[in-house]
Amino acid sequence: MPVTGQDVADFLGQGTDTALVALAGEVVPVITAMVSAYTRGRGFTATEPNNELAAVITTASARLVANPEQLSSKVGSVEIRGGFQGFSLAETFVLNRYRRTAL
């Protein structure tokens, strides 16, 4: 089934935060399009991802929702670069199972 903003908010443990659900609802289609492009549509039935790709969409969307401005923050000598900076290693392993490569 398709991933929703509510799914992402629930994953983050903030399913009752309506602003977060709305933001996640805007992020999910972007990440879904990126996953579909990466796999060239494999793993999708029409526009609906299978469970494995839905998990990738959920986790990648959660990172983008957590820091939508994509700004780093620095406190003293500690710098945090949060948000979405591409697919994680675990997500890439899943995506590569469905990826079609050009010959």
Phi, psi and omega in degrees: 000153183293150178280139179243167175299326178295321178300316181293316179297319177297318178300324179278357180076021182230042184297344180266355180276102185295327178294320179293320178299318179295316178298315179297325177297332177277330183281321186305314179298327179293311180294322178299317178297321179295318179294316179298319178294318181298319182268359184054040175086351179291141181089002178245140170252111191058248178249012184258122180283153173288177185298322181294315179289328176297324177295319177297316180299319180296312184290319179293321177296322180298321179293320179290322179293325182295332180214073186294336179283343181061035180261141175275157177231145183228129176233110183065234181265004182258125177243132181246123175250093182264183177088193185271120177234034184107175181285143178288170179299315180297318178296320180296322176301316179294312182299322181294339175294335184250353186289136172258131178251150178288147179266000000 
